[in-house]
Amino acid sequence: MIAVLLAGGSGSRMQSDTPKQFLPLADGRSILEHSVEAFNSHEDVDEICIVMNPDWIDATNALVAKNGWSKVKHVVPGGAERYLSSLAAIECFLDRDDDDFFLLLHDAARPFVSPDIISRVRQACSSHRAVAVGIPSTDTIWQVNPFNATIQRIPERAIMWRAQTPQAFHFPLLRDAYQRALQDPQFHATDDCGVVARYAPEVPIHIVMGDEQNIKITIPQDLKQ
């Protein structure tokens, strides 16, 4: 299983000139260090690819050397949008003779992913070609009219889940779904499950349970975790 750490963004909502993945958490280690270490130390992960903001490739390579992350084999530049970073990871492995492997894509801004979550994803990959991580929503979710901020619909809470990462896909499935997506002039997606759900709808996406600690660092207050 190959883990892909998606760290190509700038983290503009953090109000910092430094990309948020390099900002320190309470213990002094950066968000990126926590995220990479979670996968580098996991027995089910064979290899790691970090997709990084192009201006911070050298800083990332320095962290790899400093921390002795032996499983990190690739540090590649990402794009301005998330799907471009996923594409960069896919392109990194296109030349492999054997495509019978899973890519496990994780937001580098989720530094608290647990070993149990990674293990559950790996186990699910033995019987599913697409695996997502999520947790049931404890809040009521509103579908809102974006033009006048009024409630349009209130979906039943029991069927609403909050998406987390990692998300894992058999490589040929993800590769082919993106190839179809790039032919669509209306293509837009916020995560890889969205791409597979739309462009490979015949493949069910199995969900494994995440946890409340697996948050995405988004605003300055999150750094106090």
C-alpha positions, 0 to 999 in steps of 0.5 A, a space after each residue: 500500500 502506498 500512502 500519498 500525503 497531500 500537502 500542496 495547498 497554501 493554507 490561506 485561512 491560517 493567516 500565515 505566510 508559512 504553509 500550514 503543514 509547516 506550522 508547529 503543533 503544541 509539541 513543537 513538531 510540524 503538522 507535516 511531521 505528525 502526518 508523515 510519521 503516522 504512515 512511516 511508522 505503520 506496518 501496512 504502509 510500504 511507500 510514501 509520496 508527499 505532494 507538496 507546494 512547489 515552493 517548499 520542496 526543498 524544505 520537505 526534503 530537509 524534513 525527510 532527511 532530518 526525521 529519517 523517513 525511510 518510506 518516503 520515496 517521492 516528493 513531488 510538486 502539487 497544484 493550486 487545487 486539490 485534484 491537481 495534487 491527486 493527479 500529480 500523485 497518480 502520474 508519479 506511478 503511471 510507469 510502474 509495470 505492475 499496477 495491482 496496488 492501492 493508493 491511500 490519499 491523506 490530507 497532510 493537514 490531518 496530523 492526528 490520524 490513528 494507526 487504527 484508522 490506517 489499519 481499518 482502511 488496509 483491511 477494507 482494501 482486501 475486499 473493496 476497490 474503493 475505501 473512504 473514512 467518515 463519521 456519522 454527523 452529530 449535527 443537523 445538516 442544512 442544504 442552503 440556497 447560496 444566493 439568499 442564505 435560506 434553508 432549502 432542505 434538511 436531510 435526515 441526519 441519520 444518513 449524513 456522514 462527515 468525510 475524513 481521510 485517508 481515502 484508498 483506491 485500487 490504482 487502476 480505478 483511480 487512474 481511469 476515473 481521473 482520465 474520464 474526469 479530465 474529458 468532462 468540461 464540467 469537472 469539479 471535485 473536492 476529494 477523490 471519492 467525488 471523482 470515483 463516485 461520479 466517473 466510476 459509479 459502478 464501483 461502490 465506495 466502502 466506508 470505515 469508521 473514523 474518529 473525532 480526533 482525526 480533524 483537519 487543521 484549518 484555522 489558527 485555533 486548531 493548532 492548540 490541539 
